[in-house]
Amino acid sequence: MSSTIARKSRTATKTAAAPAKTRRAKAKSAPKVGFVSLGCPKALVDSERIITKLRAEGYAVAADYKGADVVVVNTCGFLNSAKQESLDAIGEAMAKNGRVIVTGCLGVEEARIRAEHPGVLAVTGPHQYEQVVSAVHDAVPPLHDPFVDLVPPEGLHLTPRHYAYLKISEGCNNRCSFCIIPSIRGDLASRPVGQVMAEAERLVKAGVKELLVISQDTSAYGLDIKYAESPWKGSPLKARFLDLSRALGDLGAWVRMHYVYPYPHVDDVIPLMAEGKILPYLDIPFQHASPQVLKAMRRPAHQEKTAERIRRWREVCPDLAVRSTFIVGFPGETDADFEMLLQWLKEAKLSRVGCFRYEHVDGAKANDLPGHVPAEVMDERWHRFMAVAQEVSRDVLATKLGRTIDVIVDEVDEEGALARSVWDAPEIDGSVFLNGETRVKAGDIVKAKVVHADEYDLWAELVG
């Protein structure tokens, strides 16, 4: 066959029976991808774009099934006859290679494809170039040549080398009245768990000591993809918050969970924190404590007795730190609502707290709510809230005095080191000052004894 990719051509990959190590050995210097492109010229262009991206990453294009590490079948779904041709092409690729990624117009009928060919590695719809490339990465990672490649395998990051953010999903299914994120980023779109874990592993291998897991709604992870399984380390792994937490905890880095809504299944993750698998830290955007205000905000899980939930969590993991953000002056917030918030704040004993004055956001439903709070009242409530939050934080940090804790070093200069505890996320929480300590370097995780505390920060001395 003269052309590797052509309409109705079926140039592809490798033999299904060969183990991964053998396939990579035969692939020699570059992993090879085979392509079967069916249908119209528009689909052909889609295939060309995918190939262009993969070639730029160092992949080679295989001339037949036998010489490929994975096969991409770009399907047609316009007519029933075209759909059947696509299904037959997938079957041929599975029989002759066994490692197949399906994309294109028939990809919108994933259930039909998987019913007939359950062993396909991934299914994506038309124009989903990035998803196809990501699926290829999962199946056969690109080789990295430090002498040629401009980008390291873990990618480029704007954070210090020892910590990195790990985004597990985009968008949000919630419809909070003050928020326009769904209209900007769409509904929840979870990444395949195998893809998330592969990225996390690359980061840890590159020297990252702390993974900060982020999304719009971290505890809803996997809901939209029905908690689909991915192969990981020889076993299936579900795209669930608990399963992901456990798998990340096996990588040997600090794992910190952000933007977690307090759904009931979050309870199951607390024992992992008690065991030291992930950090005893939850960033939960409660936003308020008054049921009336929470209802107006349309907050998910607002019916839960959150202070009682936190108390039960601390029975399982006494070292648990909960940080949160709140809004004061939300439309309709009364003096009684605000006093309830202050009382709740004292009862919950949150470790770290941020507070915002309510603001109009173009397109937000809250703009149309009655009972807007005057700016001067809002400002007075904000100052009162922050004063109570300081008192609570001071009391919480005072319990750390005399304890020996693990800290991660962020910066070192001639005056000493700036570090963080397991209860502190970078940029938003407090610090641990190691005054005069210059023996450490950024990224070190060391033990230190707490000798002083104020309302936000700790001071400590190295142990040993």
C-alpha positions in Angstrom: 0.0 0.0 0.0 1.6 3.3 -1.1 -0.1 5.6 1.3 -0.2 5.1 5.1 -3.4 7.0 5.4 -6.1 7.2 2.7 -9.8 7.0 2.4 -10.9 3.4 3.2 -7.2 2.4 3.6 -6.5 0.2 6.6 -2.9 0.7 7.5 -2.4 -0.3 11.1 -0.5 -1.7 14.0 0.8 -4.8 15.6 -0.1 -8.2 16.8 -2.5 -8.5 19.7 -0.7 -11.4 21.3 2.7 -9.7 21.7 3.4 -8.4 25.2 4.0 -4.7 25.6 7.7 -5.0 26.2 8.2 -7.0 23.0 6.2 -4.5 21.0 8.3 -1.6 22.3 11.5 -3.5 21.6 10.4 -4.0 18.0 9.4 -0.3 17.7 13.1 0.5 18.3 13.7 4.3 18.6 10.1 5.6 18.1 6.7 4.2 19.0 4.6 3.6 15.9 1.0 4.3 15.3 -1.1 2.8 12.5 -4.1 4.6 10.9 -7.3 3.4 9.3 -9.2 6.4 7.9 -12.7 5.8 6.6 -15.4 8.1 5.2 -15.3 11.6 3.8 -12.4 14.0 3.1 -13.3 15.9 6.3 -12.5 12.7 8.3 -9.3 12.4 6.3 -8.3 15.9 7.4 -9.0 15.0 11.0 -6.7 12.0 10.6 -4.0 14.2 9.1 -4.2 16.6 12.1 -3.9 13.8 14.5 -0.9 12.4 12.7 0.7 15.8 12.5 0.4 16.2 16.3 1.8 12.7 16.9 4.7 13.1 14.5 5.6 16.3 16.2 5.8 14.4 19.4 8.2 11.8 17.9 5.8 9.1 16.9 6.3 7.2 13.6 3.5 6.1 11.3 3.4 2.3 10.7 2.8 0.9 7.3 0.9 -2.1 8.4 -0.8 -3.7 11.4 2.2 -5.8 12.2 4.6 -2.8 12.6 2.5 -0.7 14.9 2.3 -0.3 18.6 -1.3 0.9 18.5 -3.9 1.4 15.8 -6.2 4.4 15.4 -9.4 3.7 13.4 -11.1 7.0 12.3 -14.7 5.9 11.6 -17.6 7.0 9.5 -21.2 7.0 10.8 -23.2 8.7 8.1 -25.0 5.7 6.6 -25.8 2.3 8.1 -23.6 0.7 5.5 -20.8 3.1 6.5 -21.3 2.2 10.2 -21.0 -1.5 9.4 -17.9 -0.9 7.4 -16.4 1.0 10.4 -17.3 -1.8 12.8 -15.7 -4.3 10.4 -12.6 -2.2 10.2 -12.4 -2.1 14.0 -12.8 -5.8 14.1 -10.0 -6.3 11.5 -7.7 -4.1 13.5 -8.5 -5.9 16.8 -7.8 -9.3 15.1 -4.6 -8.3 13.5 -3.2 -6.0 16.2 -5.4 -6.0 19.3 -4.5 -2.5 20.5 -7.1 -0.2 19.0 -8.3 3.4 19.6 -11.6 4.4 17.8 -12.4 7.9 16.8 -14.6 9.7 14.3 -18.3 10.0 13.6 -19.2 6.5 14.8 -17.5 7.3 18.1 -20.7 9.0 19.3 -22.2 5.5 19.5 -19.6 4.2 22.0 -22.0 1.7 23.6 -22.5 0.0 20.2 -18.8 -0.1 19.5 -18.0 -1.6 22.9 -20.8 -4.1 22.6 -19.3 -5.5 19.5 -15.6 -4.9 20.3 -15.3 -4.6 24.1 -11.5 -4.8 24.0 -10.9 -1.4 22.3 -8.7 0.9 24.3 -10.6 4.1 23.9 -13.5 5.6 22.0 -13.8 9.3 21.1 -16.1 11.3 18.9 -15.4 13.4 15.8 -12.9 16.4 16.0 -11.7 15.3 19.4 -8.0 15.5 18.4 -6.6 16.0 21.9 -8.6 13.1 23.3 -7.2 10.8 20.6 -3.6 12.0 21.2 -4.1 11.5 24.9 -5.4 7.9 24.3 -2.3 7.2 22.2 -0.1 8.5 25.1 -1.9 6.1 27.4 -1.4 3.2 25.1 2.2 3.9 24.1 3.9 6.9 25.7 6.2 9.0 23.5 9.9 8.5 23.9 11.8 11.3 25.5 15.2 12.3 24.1 16.8 14.9 26.4 19.2 15.9 23.7 16.5 16.7 21.2 13.2 17.4 22.9 12.5 21.0 23.9 9.9 19.9 26.5 10.5 17.4 29.4 8.2 14.4 29.6 6.3 15.9 32.6 5.6 19.1 30.6 6.4 22.7 31.5 5.1 24.1 34.8 4.9 27.6 36.3 5.2 26.2 39.9 8.4 25.4 41.7 9.8 22.0 40.7 8.8 20.2 43.9 5.0 20.7 43.6 2.5 20.6 40.8 -1.2 20.9 40.2 -3.0 17.9 38.8 -6.2 18.7 37.1 -8.6 15.8 37.0 -11.6 17.3 35.3 -13.1 20.4 33.7 -16.5 22.0 34.1 -19.2 21.5 36.7 -22.7 20.1 36.9 -23.7 22.3 39.8 -25.7 25.5 39.2 -24.8 27.8 42.1 -26.6 31.1 41.7 -23.5 33.2 42.1 -21.3 31.3 39.7 -21.0 31.3 35.9 -18.3 28.6 35.6 -20.7 26.1 33.8 -21.5 28.6 31.2 -17.7 29.2 30.6 -16.3 25.8 31.0 -19.3 23.6 30.5 -20.6 20.6 32.4 -18.3 18.1 34.3 -15.9 16.4 31.9 -13.6 14.0 33.8 -10.3 12.9 32.4 -9.8 9.1 32.1 -8.2 7.9 35.3 -5.4 6.1 33.5 -4.5 9.4 31.9 -4.5 11.2 35.2 -2.4 8.5 36.9 0.1 8.6 34.0 0.6 12.3 34.3 0.9 12.0 38.1 3.5 9.3 37.8 5.5 11.4 35.3 5.5 14.3 37.6 6.7 12.3 40.6 9.4 10.7 38.5 10.5 14.2 37.5 11.0 15.2 41.1 7.6 16.5 42.2 7.1 15.9 45.9 3.6 17.3 46.3 0.6 16.8 44.0 -2.3 19.3 44.4 -5.4 17.7 43.0 -7.8 20.3 41.5 -11.0 20.6 39.5 -14.3 22.5 39.8 -15.8 19.6 41.8 -13.2 17.1 42.8 -15.5 14.7 44.7 -17.8 14.4 41.6 -14.8 13.0 39.6 -15.9 10.3 37.2 -19.6 10.8 37.5 -20.0 11.9 33.9 -18.0 9.0 32.5 -19.8 6.5 34.7 -16.7 5.8 36.7 -15.1 4.1 33.7 -12.2 1.8 34.3 -8.7 2.2 32.9 -5.8 -0.3 33.2 -3.3 0.8 35.7 -0.3 -1.3 37.0 -1.8 -4.5 35.7 -5.2 -4.0 37.3 -8.4 -2.1 36.4 -8.8 1.3 38.1 -12.2 3.1 38.4 -12.5 6.8 37.8 -13.8 7.4 41.3 -12.7 9.9 43.9 -11.8 7.2 46.4 -10.0 4.9 43.9 -8.1 7.8 42.5 -7.1 9.0 46.0 -5.8 5.5 46.9 -3.9 5.2 43.6 -2.3 8.6 43.9 -1.3 7.8 47.5 0.8 4.8 46.2 3.1 7.1 44.2 5.0 8.2 47.3 4.3 12.0 47.0 2.2 14.2 49.2 -1.3 14.3 47.8 -3.5 17.3 48.7 -7.2 17.5 47.8 -8.7 20.8 46.7 -12.3 21.9 45.9 -14.0 18.9 47.4 -17.8 19.1 47.9 -18.9 17.2 51.1 -20.9 14.5 49.4 -21.4 11.4 51.5 -18.8 9.3 49.8 -16.1 11.8 50.9 -16.3 10.0 54.3 -14.6 7.0 52.7 -11.5 9.0 51.9 -10.8 10.1 55.5 -9.3 6.7 56.5 -6.7 7.1 53.8 -5.7 10.4 55.5 -5.5 8.6 58.9 -3.2 6.0 57.3 -0.9 8.6 55.7 -1.8 7.6 52.2 -2.8 11.2 51.3 -2.5 14.4 53.3 -5.0 15.1 56.1 -6.3 18.1 54.3 -9.6 19.0 52.6 -10.3 22.2 50.8 -14.1 22.5 50.9 -15.8 25.7 49.6 -18.7 25.8 52.1 -19.5 29.4 51.2 -22.0 29.8 54.2 -23.6 28.0 57.1 -27.2 29.4 57.1 -29.6 26.9 55.4 -31.6 29.9 54.0 -28.5 31.4 52.4 -27.2 28.1 51.1 -30.6 27.4 49.5 -30.5 30.8 47.8 -26.9 30.0 46.6 -28.1 26.6 45.3 -25.2 24.9 46.9 -24.9 21.1 46.5 -25.0 19.1 49.7 -26.1 22.1 51.7 -28.6 20.0 53.6 -25.8 18.2 55.4 -25.0 19.0 59.0 -21.5 19.9 58.1 -20.1 20.7 61.6 -21.2 17.2 62.7 -19.6 15.7 59.6 -16.3 17.4 60.3 -16.5 16.2 63.9 -16.9 12.6 62.7 -14.0 13.0 60.3 -11.8 14.1 63.1 -12.7 11.1 65.1 -11.2 9.0 62.3 -8.3 11.4 61.5 -7.6 13.8 64.4 -5.0 15.7 62.4 -7.4 16.6 59.6 -7.2 20.2 58.4 -10.3 21.7 56.7 -9.9 24.9 54.8 -12.7 26.8 53.2 -14.0 30.0 51.6 -17.1 32.0 52.5 -19.2 34.8 51.1 -20.7 37.5 53.3 -23.4 39.9 52.1 -25.1 37.5 49.8 -28.5 38.8 48.7 -31.0 38.1 51.4 -28.4 37.4 54.1 -29.9 38.7 57.4 -28.2 39.5 60.7 -29.4 36.2 62.0 -27.9 34.4 59.0 -24.6 36.1 59.6 -24.6 35.3 63.3 -25.3 31.7 62.5 -22.3 31.7 60.2 -20.0 33.1 63.0 -21.3 30.5 65.4 -20.8 27.7 62.9 -17.2 28.9 62.3 -16.4 28.7 66.0 -18.0 25.3 66.3 -16.3 23.8 63.1 -12.8 25.0 64.1 -11.7 25.2 60.5 -7.9 25.4 60.1 -7.8 27.9 57.2 -10.5 30.3 56.1 -10.9 32.8 53.3 -13.8 35.3 53.0 -15.1 37.3 50.1 -17.6 40.2 50.0 -20.4 39.3 47.6 -20.0 40.8 44.1 -22.3 40.9 41.1 -21.1 38.6 38.3 -22.5 39.2 34.8 -24.8 36.4 33.9 -25.2 35.0 37.5 -28.7 34.2 38.7 -27.9 35.8 42.1 -28.1 39.2 40.5 -31.9 38.9 40.3 -32.3 37.9 44.0 -34.1 40.3 46.3 -32.6 41.7 49.5 -29.2 43.0 48.3 -27.0 43.9 51.3 -25.7 47.5 51.5 -21.9 47.8 50.9 -21.3 49.3 54.4 -23.1 46.3 56.1 -21.2 43.9 53.9 -17.9 45.5 54.9 -18.7 45.4 58.6 -19.6 41.7 58.4 -16.4 40.9 56.5 -14.3 42.5 59.3 -16.2 40.7 62.0 -15.9 37.4 60.1 -12.1 37.8 59.7 -11.7 38.6 63.4 -13.5 35.4 64.4 -11.5 33.4 61.8 -8.3 34.7 63.3 -9.3 33.6 66.8 -10.2 30.1 65.6 -7.0 29.8 63.6 -4.9 31.0 66.5 -6.5 28.3 68.7 -6.0 25.6 66.2 -2.3 26.4 65.6 -1.6 26.6 69.3 -2.4 22.9 69.5 0.7 22.3 67.3 3.2 23.7 69.9 5.8 21.2 70.9 4.9 18.7 68.2 7.4 17.3 65.7 5.8 17.5 62.2 6.8 16.9 58.6 7.3 20.1 56.6 8.2 20.6 52.9 10.7 23.4 52.1 9.7 26.0 49.6 12.5 28.5 49.7 15.9 29.0 51.3 18.0 32.1 51.7 20.7 33.5 54.0 18.1 34.1 56.8 16.7 30.6 56.8 14.1 28.4 55.2 10.4 28.9 54.4 8.4 25.7 54.6 4.8 24.3 54.8 3.2 21.7 56.9 0.8 19.0 55.7 -2.0 21.4 56.8 -0.8 24.2 54.4 -1.3 24.5 50.7 1.1 26.8 48.7 0.1 30.4 48.2 -3.2 30.3 50.1 -2.4 28.9 53.6 0.2 29.6 56.2 3.9 28.9 56.5 6.4 27.2 58.8 9.5 29.4 59.4 12.8 27.7 59.9 14.8 30.7 61.0 18.6 30.5 60.4 18.3 27.0 58.8 20.3 26.8 55.6 21.2 23.1 55.5 18.0 22.3 53.6 17.0 23.0 50.0 13.7 23.6 48.2 11.7 20.4 47.9 13.2 18.7 51.0 10.7 17.1 53.3 12.1 17.2 56.9 11.0 16.8 60.5 10.8 20.0 62.6 9.6 20.7 66.1 7.1 23.6 66.5 8.3 26.2 68.9 6.0 29.2 68.3 2.6 29.9 66.7 0.5 32.9 65.8 -2.9 33.2 64.1 -1.5 32.2 60.7 2.0 30.7 60.8 4.3 28.4 62.7 7.9 28.6 63.7 9.9 25.4 64.1 13.4 23.9 64.5 14.8 21.0 62.6 15.0 17.7 64.4 18.1 15.7 64.0 
